[in-house]
Amino acid sequence: MAKTNKETVAEEKKEMEIKEKTAEVTLTKEEKKAKLAKLLEKAKKLEGKVAEVKEVSLKEKLQEKEGEKKETLVPMEDYLKASIHLGTRVITPDMRKYVYRRRADGLAVFNTALLDDMLREGADYLAKFAPKDIIVVCKREAGWKAVQKFAEVTGIRMFTKKYPSGILTNTQLENFIETELVFICDPWLDKNALHDANLINIPALSVCDTNNFTKGIAKIIPGNNKSAKSLGIIFYLLTKLYVEKRKLNVAVPSVEEFIDDWVNLVAPK
């Protein structure tokens, strides 16, 4: 049956529409390819720039690390042997900035390089005061040996075992004393001494662990204040630095006199 003119026109129209749509699709694919090519080209350029930045950053970091290298007060291994870097499972907001990480068992770990810096600062602060103007207080038994040796060498008055409350604030007491700095080993255990220092408005220096709050303390020395080894290394270094800075004519004992069995201690791996 012959097609009518109308049918022929309709078919031709349909074919033209199909061709137009196909052309549109083809054109769209080509445009997409062109856009993709441009994006890839830009990505390569950006990748090159990022690589350059990374390379420069890495070099800068290495240079910074080289520049930051300095001699610590004792070899880093000695700090680790003494466990000065081991805190508690509790980290207060006051002490968070000194913490490097947590161990698998939950114990906080101090930034050891930072501890070295803070020990130097603590020694500088301590050296501003003469021995007669300082008292050191340590209620924790783990610190008695080190504090006693520190006091013996420097001539600083010490109070271990028990701090007689009121000796700084009550002028009526027979054992009343005047001082310009109170040095404590733990803001919690030695809170009475800290309280008295705050009452008469004199500064307090304190060794602070990760679980300590630092309110009322003028200067802190971060570190493990629960261990005899740790307190031993802290007071050994403070003794050495204090004697040097105050130019005291006394001999500083070796670290073995501050820490029992020091020679046999091994740094944890």
Backbone torsions as a table, in degrees:
resi	resn	phi	psi	omega
1	MET	NA	127.7	-176.8
2	ALA	-71.5	141.1	179.6
3	LYS	-76.9	144.3	176.4
4	THR	-78.8	163.9	178.3
5	ASN	-59.2	-38.2	-179.8
6	LYS	-62.5	-44.9	-179.4
7	GLU	-64.0	-41.9	180.0
8	THR	-62.1	-44.9	179.2
9	VAL	-62.3	-41.5	-179.3
10	ALA	-63.5	-42.3	179.9
11	GLU	-65.2	-43.5	-180.0
12	GLU	-62.7	-38.1	178.8
13	LYS	-63.4	-41.7	179.8
14	LYS	-63.3	-43.7	179.7
15	GLU	-61.2	-42.1	179.8
16	MET	-63.4	-40.7	178.5
17	GLU	-62.5	-42.6	179.4
18	ILE	-62.1	-44.9	179.8
19	LYS	-62.7	-40.5	179.6
20	GLU	-63.7	-44.0	179.7
21	LYS	-63.6	-41.9	178.9
22	THR	-61.9	-41.6	179.9
23	ALA	-63.6	-40.2	179.2
24	GLU	-62.8	-44.6	179.7
25	VAL	-62.0	-45.7	179.8
26	THR	-60.5	-43.6	-179.6
27	LEU	-64.3	-40.5	179.4
28	THR	-62.8	-42.5	178.4
29	LYS	-62.8	-41.0	179.4
30	GLU	-65.2	-41.0	178.1
31	GLU	-63.5	-40.4	178.9
32	LYS	-62.2	-41.7	179.2
33	LYS	-63.0	-41.3	-180.0
34	ALA	-64.2	-44.4	178.3
35	LYS	-62.8	-42.6	179.5
36	LEU	-61.5	-42.0	178.8
37	ALA	-61.2	-42.2	179.0
38	LYS	-64.9	-41.9	178.7
39	LEU	-62.6	-42.3	178.4
40	LEU	-61.8	-40.7	179.7
41	GLU	-62.8	-43.9	178.2
42	LYS	-63.9	-41.1	-179.7
43	ALA	-60.7	-41.2	179.2
44	LYS	-63.5	-41.6	178.9
45	LYS	-63.4	-44.9	178.6
46	LEU	-63.4	-39.9	178.7
47	GLU	-59.6	-41.3	178.3
48	GLY	-62.8	-42.8	179.4
49	LYS	-65.2	-43.5	178.7
50	VAL	-60.5	-42.8	179.2
51	ALA	-59.9	-40.4	179.1
52	GLU	-64.5	-43.6	179.8
53	VAL	-62.5	-44.0	178.9
54	LYS	-60.1	-43.0	-178.8
55	GLU	-63.7	-44.2	179.7
56	VAL	-64.7	-44.7	179.9
57	SER	-59.2	-43.2	-179.2
58	LEU	-62.3	-44.3	179.1
59	LYS	-62.6	-43.1	179.9
60	GLU	-61.5	-42.5	179.9
61	LYS	-62.9	-42.3	178.8
62	LEU	-63.3	-40.5	178.8
63	GLN	-66.1	-39.8	178.1
64	GLU	-62.3	-43.3	-180.0
65	LYS	-63.1	-41.1	178.3
66	GLU	-62.2	-41.9	-179.0
67	GLY	-68.1	-29.1	-177.8
68	GLU	-80.5	-14.7	-178.5
69	LYS	-60.9	124.4	176.5
70	LYS	-148.2	163.6	-177.5
71	GLU	-78.1	127.2	177.3
72	THR	-82.7	164.1	-177.1
73	LEU	-59.8	-36.9	171.9
74	VAL	-136.4	160.9	176.4
75	PRO	-54.7	144.7	-178.5
76	MET	-55.0	-32.9	179.4
77	GLU	-60.9	-34.4	179.6
78	ASP	-68.5	-37.4	175.6
79	TYR	-61.5	-42.4	-179.5
80	LEU	-68.2	-40.0	176.9
81	LYS	-57.7	-37.9	-177.2
82	ALA	-83.3	-6.9	179.7
83	SER	60.8	28.6	178.5
84	ILE	-64.1	-24.2	-174.8
85	HIS	-84.4	-9.8	-176.3
86	LEU	-90.9	118.2	178.1
87	GLY	-95.3	-150.1	179.3
88	THR	-109.9	-176.0	176.1
89	ARG	-81.8	-9.7	179.3
90	VAL	-103.1	133.8	176.5
91	ILE	-124.9	115.4	178.6
92	THR	-81.0	158.8	177.1
93	PRO	-57.9	-32.3	-179.5
94	ASP	-64.5	-31.8	-172.1
95	MET	-105.4	-1.9	-175.9
96	ARG	-58.0	-36.9	-175.8
97	LYS	-68.3	-14.9	179.8
98	TYR	-95.1	-5.1	-175.9
99	VAL	-91.4	133.7	-179.5
100	TYR	-88.4	-46.9	-178.6
101	ARG	-166.0	-177.3	171.9
102	ARG	-112.3	144.5	173.9
103	ARG	-80.4	172.4	179.9
104	ALA	-61.5	-30.6	-179.2
105	ASP	-84.9	4.0	176.3
106	GLY	95.3	-10.2	179.7
107	LEU	-69.3	136.3	176.5
108	ALA	-75.4	147.1	179.2
109	VAL	-120.3	122.6	177.6
110	PHE	-70.8	154.8	170.6
111	ASN	-75.0	106.0	-171.9
112	THR	-63.7	-39.0	178.7
113	ALA	-62.9	-36.7	178.6
114	LEU	-68.4	-36.7	178.1
115	LEU	-60.4	-40.2	179.0
116	ASP	-61.0	-45.1	178.4
117	ASP	-62.2	-43.2	-177.0
118	MET	-70.1	-31.0	175.0
119	LEU	-65.0	-41.4	177.0
120	ARG	-61.6	-45.0	179.8
121	GLU	-64.5	-40.2	178.4
122	GLY	-62.7	-40.4	178.5
123	ALA	-66.3	-39.9	177.1
124	ASP	-61.3	-41.9	-179.3
125	TYR	-66.8	-45.1	-179.7
126	LEU	-60.5	-39.7	-176.0
127	ALA	-69.2	-10.3	176.4
128	LYS	-70.5	-18.2	-175.1
129	PHE	-112.1	141.6	177.4
130	ALA	-73.4	154.8	-179.7
131	PRO	-53.5	-38.7	-177.3
132	LYS	-68.8	-16.5	-176.6
133	ASP	-101.7	13.2	-178.1
134	ILE	-126.9	142.5	165.2
135	ILE	-123.9	145.6	176.4
136	VAL	-117.1	132.7	-175.7
137	VAL	-122.9	131.6	178.3
138	CYS	-147.2	102.3	179.0
139	LYS	-79.5	-28.4	-177.1
140	ARG	-71.9	127.9	-176.6
141	GLU	-60.9	-32.6	-178.7
142	ALA	-58.7	-22.0	-177.5
143	GLY	-101.3	-2.9	-172.7
144	TRP	-60.2	-46.8	-177.0
145	LYS	-61.6	-48.3	-177.4
146	ALA	-65.5	-41.6	-179.6
147	VAL	-66.3	-40.1	179.0
148	GLN	-61.8	-43.5	179.2
149	LYS	-66.3	-41.1	178.0
150	PHE	-58.9	-46.7	-178.7
151	ALA	-67.9	-39.4	-179.4
152	GLU	-61.3	-42.6	-177.1
153	VAL	-77.3	-42.7	-173.5
154	THR	-88.0	-20.9	-176.7
155	GLY	83.4	11.7	178.5
156	ILE	-81.5	135.3	-179.4
157	ARG	-68.8	135.9	-177.3
158	MET	-121.4	155.0	172.2
159	PHE	-134.4	110.0	175.8
160	THR	-114.1	172.6	-178.6
161	LYS	63.9	-64.7	-178.1
162	LYS	-140.4	136.1	174.6
163	TYR	-99.6	121.1	-179.8
164	PRO	-70.2	102.7	-176.6
165	SER	-59.6	135.3	176.5
166	GLY	95.0	-5.9	-176.0
167	ILE	-68.1	-17.0	177.6
168	LEU	-98.3	-16.6	-171.5
169	THR	-113.8	-23.8	-175.5
170	ASN	-105.5	102.7	-177.5
171	THR	-68.2	-12.9	-179.1
172	GLN	-81.1	-16.1	-178.9
173	LEU	-73.0	144.4	179.0
174	GLU	-66.0	-32.7	-178.7
175	ASN	-95.8	19.7	178.3
176	PHE	-60.8	135.7	177.7
177	ILE	-133.3	156.1	174.6
178	GLU	-110.6	136.1	-179.8
179	THR	-146.0	165.3	-178.7
180	GLU	-113.5	-12.6	178.7
181	LEU	-147.9	134.9	173.6
182	VAL	-110.3	122.5	-179.8
183	PHE	-109.9	118.1	-177.5
184	ILE	-119.9	160.0	-177.4
185	CYS	-97.8	-17.7	-179.9
186	ASP	-158.4	119.4	-178.2
187	PRO	-60.7	-22.1	-179.9
188	TRP	-85.9	-55.0	-178.8
189	LEU	-66.8	-34.1	-178.5
190	ASP	-100.8	32.7	-174.8
191	LYS	-65.5	-28.8	179.3
192	ASN	-66.0	-41.2	178.4
193	ALA	-66.8	-39.9	178.1
194	LEU	-64.6	-41.5	179.1
195	HIS	-60.2	-45.8	179.7
196	ASP	-63.4	-40.9	179.0
197	ALA	-61.4	-41.8	179.2
198	ASN	-68.2	-35.1	-179.7
199	LEU	-63.4	-42.0	-177.3
200	ILE	-96.6	8.1	173.2
201	ASN	60.9	45.5	172.1
202	ILE	-115.2	151.7	-175.2
203	PRO	-70.7	153.4	176.0
204	ALA	-122.1	135.1	173.5
205	LEU	-108.8	137.0	-176.2
206	SER	-145.5	142.4	166.6
207	VAL	-78.9	129.5	-175.7
208	CYS	-126.8	128.6	176.5
209	ASP	-90.3	177.6	-176.4
210	THR	-66.1	-20.5	-177.4
211	ASN	-96.0	6.4	-177.1
212	ASN	-92.3	149.6	169.2
213	PHE	-99.8	147.5	-171.4
214	THR	-111.0	13.7	179.2
215	LYS	-59.9	132.3	177.6
216	GLY	86.5	0.7	-178.6
217	ILE	-104.0	128.7	-177.5
218	ALA	-78.5	-36.8	-177.8
219	LYS	-145.4	133.9	-179.8
220	ILE	-116.6	152.1	170.9
221	ILE	-118.8	103.6	-178.4
222	PRO	-68.6	146.1	176.9
223	GLY	157.4	168.3	178.4
224	ASN	-66.2	114.3	178.9
225	ASN	-109.9	20.8	178.7
226	LYS	-104.6	-19.1	-171.9
227	SER	-104.0	139.7	176.7
228	ALA	-64.4	-35.2	179.3
229	LYS	-65.2	-47.0	-176.6
230	SER	-66.5	-48.2	178.0
231	LEU	-63.8	-31.0	177.6
232	GLY	-63.0	-47.7	-179.2
233	ILE	-68.3	-36.0	178.7
234	ILE	-63.3	-48.9	-177.6
235	PHE	-74.5	-27.6	173.6
236	TYR	-63.0	-48.5	-178.3
237	LEU	-67.8	-39.2	178.2
238	LEU	-65.7	-37.9	177.1
239	THR	-61.7	-49.5	-178.5
240	LYS	-59.9	-48.5	-177.5
241	LEU	-69.0	-39.2	-179.4
242	TYR	-63.8	-43.7	179.2
243	VAL	-62.0	-42.6	179.7
244	GLU	-64.9	-47.5	-174.3
245	LYS	-71.5	-34.9	179.6
246	ARG	-88.7	-4.4	179.7
247	LYS	54.8	46.9	178.3
248	LEU	-78.1	139.3	-178.5
249	ASN	-87.7	64.3	179.8
250	VAL	-138.0	154.1	177.3
251	ALA	-87.3	138.5	178.0
252	VAL	-93.8	122.6	179.3
253	PRO	-64.2	161.9	177.2
254	SER	-72.6	165.7	-178.6
255	VAL	-62.4	-26.2	179.0
256	GLU	-60.0	-25.5	-179.5
257	GLU	-82.4	-10.0	177.8
258	PHE	-101.0	-25.4	-175.0
259	ILE	-130.7	123.3	178.4
260	ASP	-63.3	137.5	173.3
261	ASP	56.3	34.8	-177.3
262	TRP	-56.9	-42.5	-174.7
263	VAL	-63.3	-24.5	-178.6
264	ASN	-96.2	-2.4	179.1
265	LEU	-73.3	143.4	-179.7
266	VAL	-125.0	135.1	178.0
267	ALA	-66.7	138.0	178.1
268	PRO	-64.6	146.7	-178.9
269	LYS	-84.0	NA	NA
